[in-house]
C-alpha cells in the first residue's frame, strides 16, 4: 500500500468527522427552522 493512499484514508476520515460535527452544529442552531421545514415538506407530501 502506498503512503499516499493511507494519507487519503486519514483525510477522508477527518473530513467525515468534521462534516458530521458541522451538521450537528447546524442542526442544533437551525432546529426550529428545520422543524418548520419538515412540517411544510410533510404537508406538501400528503
Backbone as CSV, one residue per row, in Angstrom:
resi,resn,N_x,N_y,N_z,CA_x,CA_y,CA_z,C_x,C_y,C_z
1,UNK,0.852,-1.197,0.000,0.000,0.000,0.000,0.888,1.247,0.000
2,UNK,0.609,2.154,-0.888,1.447,3.346,-0.964,1.035,4.357,0.111
3,UNK,1.978,5.112,0.618,1.693,6.076,1.695,0.609,7.082,1.317
4,UNK,0.557,7.441,0.040,-0.436,8.416,-0.407,-1.849,7.894,-0.156
5,UNK,-2.045,6.614,-0.440,-3.362,6.018,-0.249,-3.751,6.037,1.225
6,UNK,-2.790,5.705,2.094,-3.046,5.731,3.534,-3.410,7.143,3.977
7,UNK,-2.714,8.116,3.422,-2.970,9.509,3.760,-4.388,9.899,3.345
8,UNK,-4.806,9.433,2.172,-6.157,9.728,1.705,-7.207,9.137,2.640
9,UNK,-6.951,7.931,3.135,-7.889,7.311,4.068,-8.050,8.162,5.319
10,UNK,-6.928,8.645,5.843,-6.974,9.507,7.031,-7.731,10.790,6.718
11,UNK,-7.423,11.386,5.570,-8.088,12.622,5.180,-9.592,12.415,5.080
12,UNK,-10.013,11.320,4.453,-11.437,11.046,4.316,-12.106,10.900,5.672
13,UNK,-11.429,10.244,6.601,-11.985,10.078,7.945,-12.119,11.425,8.630
14,UNK,-11.091,12.248,8.528,-11.130,13.578,9.136,-12.243,14.414,8.522
15,UNK,-12.345,14.374,7.208,-13.376,15.144,6.515,-14.757,14.696,6.980
16,UNK,-14.956,13.389,7.074,-16.245,12.869,7.522,-16.549,13.333,8.940
17,UNK,-15.526,13.299,9.811,-15.726,13.702,11.202,-16.067,15.186,11.280
18,UNK,-15.353,15.996,10.503,-15.584,17.445,10.522,-16.978,17.766,9.985
19,UNK,-17.362,17.146,8.878,-18.664,17.447,8.296,-19.788,16.948,9.193
20,UNK,-19.564,15.837,9.901,-20.563,15.355,10.851,-20.745,16.370,11.964
21,UNK,-19.621,16.881,12.485,-19.669,17.887,13.539,-20.374,19.145,13.040
22,UNK,-20.076,19.525,11.808,-20.679,20.719,11.223,-22.190,20.533,11.091
23,UNK,-22.606,19.327,10.673,-24.040,19.043,10.572,-24.703,19.141,11.934
24,UNK,-24.036,18.599,12.977,-24.600,18.654,14.323,-24.769,20.096,14.775
25,UNK,-23.761,20.929,14.538,-23.833,22.334,14.925,-24.956,23.033,14.170
26,UNK,-25.033,22.786,12.866,-26.075,23.399,12.052,-27.448,22.938,12.517
27,UNK,-27.565,21.652,12.812,-28.832,21.080,13.267,-29.276,21.730,14.571
28,UNK,-28.338,21.873,15.521,-28.666,22.488,16.801,-29.069,23.945,16.623
29,UNK,-28.378,24.657,15.741,-28.644,26.076,15.534,-29.989,26.277,14.844
30,UNK,-30.258,25.468,13.839,-31.434,25.674,12.997,-32.568,24.724,13.351
31,UNK,-32.600,24.241,14.587,-33.575,23.209,14.927,-35.002,23.700,14.691
32,UNK,-35.302,24.925,15.105,-36.644,25.467,14.907,-36.990,25.555,13.433
33,UNK,-36.058,26.102,12.641,-36.281,26.225,11.208,-36.462,24.852,10.576
34,UNK,-35.638,23.892,11.016,-35.691,22.550,10.450,-37.040,21.902,10.740
35,UNK,-37.546,22.090,11.950,-38.834,21.510,12.313,-39.938,22.091,11.436
36,UNK,-39.932,23.410,11.263,-40.922,24.047,10.400,-40.796,23.542,8.974
37,UNK,-39.551,23.404,8.509,-39.305,22.933,7.151,-39.854,21.526,6.961
38,UNK,-39.594,20.637,7.937,-40.071,19.258,7.838,-41.598,19.221,7.842
39,UNK,-42.227,20.063,8.652,-43.686,20.102,8.685,-44.226,20.553,7.327
40,UNK,-43.581,21.563,6.737,-44.001,22.044,5.424,-43.833,20.942,4.378
41,UNK,-42.700,20.222,4.439,-42.427,19.149,3.488,-43.473,18.039,3.610
42,UNK,-43.772,17.618,4.836,-44.728,16.528,5.017,-46.131,16.999,4.637
43,UNK,-46.417,18.283,4.820,-47.709,18.830,4.411,-47.872,18.777,2.901
44,UNK,-46.793,19.076,2.179,-46.831,19.030,0.723,-46.914,17.597,0.220
45,UNK,-46.307,16.672,0.955,-46.236,15.282,0.510,-47.612,14.623,0.524
46,UNK,-48.477,15.054,1.424,-49.793,14.409,1.543,-50.719,14.804,0.400
